[in-house]
Amino acid sequence: MENQEVLKFTWRKGIKEVKPAHPMVQNWMFTEETEEQASLAHYMAVVAEKNGLTANDLQHLFPAVLRMLKDSSAWSK
C-alpha cells in the first residue's frame, strides 16, 4: 500500500476540522475528538470502492458500524 493521505485538517474559528481524504467521504466533517472515526471512514471508503459500493451505501453503513463498535459520537446516531 502506497503512502497515501488519509486525513485533511483545517482550522475554522479556532476549531480543528478533520475530513477523510477519500473522494467518497471527503465532504464528511469530523472534530479533533472524532479523528479516529474519520480515519475509519476513509478506509471504509477505500474498501467500499474496491467492492462496487457507493457513497450512499457508506452513509448507511458507517453509522451502523460505529454502533456495532459501541461508539457514542454523533456519527453513530
N, C-alpha and C positions, 0 to 999 in steps of 0.2 A: 504494500500500500504506500503510495507516494505521500510525501509530507504536504497535507492539504490544510487550508484554513478551515477551521471548524466553527469559530465564533467571530462575530464582529461586534466591536464595542464603540459606543458613542456616549457623549455626556449631554444631557439636556436639563437645564435649570438645576444644575448640581446633582442630578440623579444619573447614575450609570445605567444605560440601556444595553441589553445583551440580545443579539439576534443570531440565530443559526445562519451559517453561510450557504447551505444548500438551497438552490433556487426554489424547490418545492415549499420550503418553510421560511424563506428569508424575510418574509413580512411579519413573522411571529415575533412579538417583543416580550422579553423576559427581564427580570430585575437581577441585580447582583446576587440576591438571595436565592434565585432560581437558576443560576448559571449551569448547574448540573443537568437540569431539565432541558435547557437549551441545547446542551451537547447531545443529550438523548434524542431530541427532536431532529437534530442534524443527521445523526447516524441512522435513525429510523427511516429518514427520507432517502438516504443512500441505499439502504436495503430495499425499501419500497419501490424505488425507481427501477432497480435491477429486476424486480419481480412484477413489473407492469401496473403497480398501483398508482393512484393519482393523489394530488394534493387534497382533494375532497375526501378520499379514503383516509388519509392521515389525520384530517380534522376529527374524524370519528374514533380512530384507533388510538391516537396519542392520549387523550384523557382516560380512556379505558385502561391502557397500560399503566398509567400513573395510579389509577385507583387500585389496580391489582398489586402495585408496589406499596400500597398504603400511604401514598403521598398526600399531603394536606395542602398543597399550594392551590392557588386559584385555577391553575391549569388542569387540575384533576376534577374540577366540578362539572 
